[in-house]
Amino acid sequence: MLRGIDTAASGMIALQRRQNALTNNLANVETPGFKQDSSPLRSFPEMLLQRIRQSETTGESPKIGTLSMGVYNQETLPLFSQGSLVDSNMPFDVAINDQALAPILENGEYIKPAAFFAVQTSDGSFQFTRNGRFSVNENGQLTTAAGDLVLGKNGLPLSDQELTSGNVSIQNNGDIIVNPDDPARARTVGSLGIMVVNNPNQLVKKDNGLYELEGVAPAMLSQTLPAGLQLHHKMIEQSNVDTSKTITEMMTNIRLFEANQKVLQAYDKTLEQLNTIGRV
């Protein structure tokens, strides 16, 4: 009976963690470049039950069957599927479309690579983001919405005082041109730093839609964009969260949580009845 209580309790804990991930996905449905988290449930290894006493005929301990020890939620895994692209008409907005990148064979299985913008955070660390809603600060530096510095192909922050005018054009290859409408003044001030991660499952998720990968450096940024990767100026990538599907999963999750709760209450009432046996 106590094993049944443990099984029901493990299910409630796992479902609560899964609900937290679904809630976070729904809260970021309007966040540009947000990648939803998958929160898979796994079962504990089953136990094989055998009788203690041996059979009188065979002399062996007969097998009774298996006993499940419940489920657990070990981790949340970002899903790097492509989000929809929408026009924003903002001068520094850029969207990545890497849907056509060819899968790479790794350890016997094909893995879909993912592309990211390279940024430098306030503590100087090298991280990645899919949120291409950029702006320019008073120093002429290209920054993310959170204030992190956007890096160029050379691994250095993109900076030019003429960026503050907002009269820019960002080419498909990532080149940033100021005064594009004036041939006499037009010039390239830098090029967006793009990192293509062959196995995005190795990325560690940070705050503000950032990701980190151990062992990479700015010098590893792509100098030329690979085939299948496109950049779109004055567009943003929406989150890849399916609102209706997420709400449905949340409702299903709540029903499962309530079912485990009722099982736990039933065990609790049974134990209460056992404790009353023999009382006068």
C-alpha positions in Angstrom: 0.0 0.0 0.0 2.8 2.4 0.8 4.3 1.7 -2.6 1.0 2.8 -4.1 1.3 6.1 -2.2 4.8 6.6 -3.5 3.7 5.9 -7.0 0.8 8.3 -6.9 3.0 11.0 -5.2 5.7 10.6 -7.8 3.1 11.1 -10.6 1.9 14.3 -8.9 5.4 15.7 -8.6 6.3 14.9 -12.2 3.0 16.4 -13.5 3.5 19.5 -11.5 6.9 20.1 -13.1 5.4 19.4 -16.5 2.7 21.9 -15.8 5.3 24.5 -14.9 7.0 24.0 -18.3 3.7 24.3 -20.2 2.8 27.4 -18.3 6.2 29.0 -19.1 5.6 28.1 -22.8 2.2 29.7 -22.8 3.6 32.8 -21.1 6.2 33.3 -23.8 3.9 32.7 -26.8 4.5 36.4 -27.9 8.3 36.4 -27.2 10.2 36.6 -30.5 12.4 33.6 -31.1 11.3 31.7 -28.0 11.7 27.9 -28.2 9.2 25.9 -26.3 10.3 23.4 -23.7 9.3 19.7 -23.9 8.9 18.0 -20.5 8.8 14.2 -21.1 7.7 11.8 -18.4 9.7 8.7 -17.8 9.0 5.6 -15.7 11.2 4.3 -13.0 12.7 0.8 -13.7 10.2 -1.9 -12.8 10.8 -4.4 -10.0 10.5 -8.1 -10.6 8.5 -9.8 -7.8 9.2 -13.4 -6.7 7.8 -15.5 -3.9 10.1 -15.9 -0.9 9.2 -19.6 -0.5 10.3 -22.0 -3.2 7.7 -24.2 -5.0 7.4 -27.7 -3.6 7.3 -29.2 -7.1 10.0 -27.3 -8.9 12.1 -26.1 -6.0 12.3 -22.6 -7.5 10.8 -19.3 -6.4 8.0 -18.6 -8.8 7.8 -15.2 -10.4 4.7 -13.1 -9.5 5.1 -10.3 -12.0 6.5 -6.8 -12.2 5.8 -3.7 -10.0 6.0 -0.2 -11.4 7.6 2.4 -9.2 6.0 5.4 -10.7 7.2 8.2 -13.1 9.5 11.1 -12.9 10.3 14.3 -14.9 14.1 14.5 -15.2 14.5 17.5 -17.5 13.0 20.0 -19.8 14.3 20.0 -23.4 13.9 23.0 -25.8 12.4 22.2 -29.2 14.3 24.1 -31.9 11.7 23.9 -34.6 11.3 26.9 -36.9 8.9 29.7 -35.7 6.7 31.7 -38.1 8.2 34.8 -39.6 6.2 38.1 -39.5 6.9 41.6 -40.8 7.8 44.1 -38.2 9.1 47.0 -40.3 11.6 47.9 -37.6 15.1 48.9 -38.9 17.1 46.5 -36.7 14.9 43.5 -36.6 16.3 40.3 -38.2 14.9 36.8 -38.3 16.7 33.5 -38.9 15.2 30.8 -41.1 17.2 27.6 -40.7 14.4 25.2 -41.6 16.2 24.1 -44.8 19.5 23.2 -43.0 20.5 19.6 -43.8 20.5 17.1 -40.9 23.9 15.9 -39.7 24.6 12.2 -38.9 25.9 12.0 -35.4 26.3 8.7 -33.4 24.2 6.8 -35.8 21.3 9.3 -35.9 20.4 12.4 -37.9 20.2 15.6 -35.9 18.8 18.9 -37.2 21.3 21.8 -36.7 20.1 25.2 -35.5 21.4 28.7 -36.1 21.7 31.5 -33.6 22.8 35.1 -33.2 25.9 35.5 -31.1 25.8 37.9 -28.2 28.0 39.0 -25.3 26.3 39.4 -22.0 27.1 41.9 -19.3 29.4 39.5 -17.5 31.4 39.0 -20.8 30.2 35.5 -21.5 29.6 34.2 -25.1 26.0 33.1 -25.6 23.4 32.7 -28.3 19.8 33.8 -29.0 17.1 33.5 -31.6 15.5 36.7 -30.6 16.4 39.1 -33.5 14.6 42.1 -32.1 17.6 44.4 -31.9 18.1 48.1 -31.1 21.0 50.5 -30.9 22.2 52.2 -27.6 23.5 55.7 -27.2 27.1 54.4 -27.9 26.1 53.1 -31.4 26.3 49.5 -30.3 23.8 46.9 -31.6 22.1 45.3 -28.6 19.4 42.7 -27.8 16.2 43.7 -26.0 17.9 42.8 -22.7 20.9 45.0 -23.5 23.4 42.3 -24.4 25.8 43.2 -27.2 25.3 41.6 -30.6 28.5 40.3 -32.0 29.8 40.4 -35.6 31.5 37.7 -37.6 34.9 38.9 -36.2 33.6 38.1 -32.7 33.5 41.7 -31.6 30.5 43.8 -30.7 28.9 45.6 -33.7 29.3 49.3 -33.1 29.1 52.4 -35.3 27.7 55.8 -34.4 25.8 56.1 -37.7 23.7 53.1 -36.6 21.8 55.5 -34.3 20.2 57.1 -37.4 18.2 53.9 -38.0 18.9 54.2 -41.7 20.3 50.7 -42.2 19.9 47.7 -44.5 20.7 44.2 -43.3 21.6 41.9 -46.2 20.8 38.2 -46.5 24.4 37.4 -45.7 24.3 39.4 -42.5 26.1 42.5 -43.7 24.9 45.8 -42.1 24.9 48.8 -44.5 24.3 52.3 -43.2 22.8 55.0 -45.6 21.8 52.3 -48.2 19.8 54.9 -50.2 22.8 57.2 -50.7 25.5 55.6 -52.8 28.0 58.3 -51.8 27.6 57.6 -48.1 26.6 54.0 -48.1 29.1 51.7 -46.3 29.2 48.3 -44.6 29.8 48.7 -40.8 29.9 45.0 -39.9 28.2 41.7 -40.4 26.1 39.7 -38.0 27.8 36.9 -36.2 25.9 33.6 -36.7 26.7 30.4 -34.9 25.4 27.1 -36.4 25.1 24.4 -33.6 25.2 20.9 -35.1 23.6 19.4 -32.0 21.3 22.0 -30.3 20.4 19.4 -27.6 23.8 20.2 -26.1 22.9 23.8 -25.4 22.2 25.0 -21.9 19.3 27.3 -21.5 19.9 30.6 -19.7 17.7 33.6 -18.9 16.2 36.0 -21.4 16.1 33.5 -24.2 19.8 32.9 -24.2 21.7 29.6 -24.7 25.2 28.6 -23.8 27.5 25.9 -25.2 30.6 24.8 -23.5 33.8 24.8 -25.5 32.8 27.4 -28.2 34.4 30.8 -28.8 33.7 33.8 -30.9 36.4 32.7 -33.3 34.1 29.8 -34.3 31.5 32.0 -35.8 30.4 31.3 -39.4 32.2 33.4 -41.9 29.8 32.4 -44.6 26.2 31.3 -44.1 25.7 27.6 -44.9 23.2 26.5 -47.6 19.7 26.4 -46.2 20.2 29.3 -43.8 18.5 32.6 -44.6 18.3 36.0 -42.8 15.3 38.3 -43.2 15.6 42.0 -42.5 12.7 43.9 -40.8 11.1 40.6 -39.8 11.0 38.7 -36.5 10.6 35.0 -35.8 7.6 34.2 -33.6 7.8 31.6 -30.8 7.2 28.0 -31.9 4.6 27.5 -29.2 1.3 26.1 -30.5 -1.2 27.9 -28.2 -4.2 25.6 -28.7 -2.0 22.5 -28.3 -0.4 23.8 -25.2 -3.7 24.7 -23.5 -5.0 21.2 -24.4 -1.9 19.6 -22.9 -2.3 21.7 -19.7 -5.9 20.6 -19.3 -4.9 16.9 -19.8 -2.1 17.4 -17.3 -4.5 18.8 -14.7 -6.9 15.8 -15.1 -4.0 13.4 -14.7 -2.9 15.3 -11.6 -6.4 15.1 -10.1 -6.5 11.4 -10.9 -3.3 10.8 -8.9 -4.6 13.0 -6.1 -7.8 10.8 -5.8 -5.6 7.7 -5.7 -3.6 9.2 -2.9 -6.7 10.1 -1.0 -8.1 6.6 -1.4 -4.9 5.1 0.1 -5.0 7.7 2.9 -8.6 6.7 3.8 -7.7 3.0 3.7 -4.8 3.6 6.1 -7.1 5.6 8.4 -9.5 2.7 8.5 -6.7 0.3 9.3 -5.6 2.5 12.2 -9.2 2.3 13.7 -9.2 -1.6 13.8 -9.2 -2.8 17.4 -10.1 0.5 19.0 -12.7 0.4 21.7 
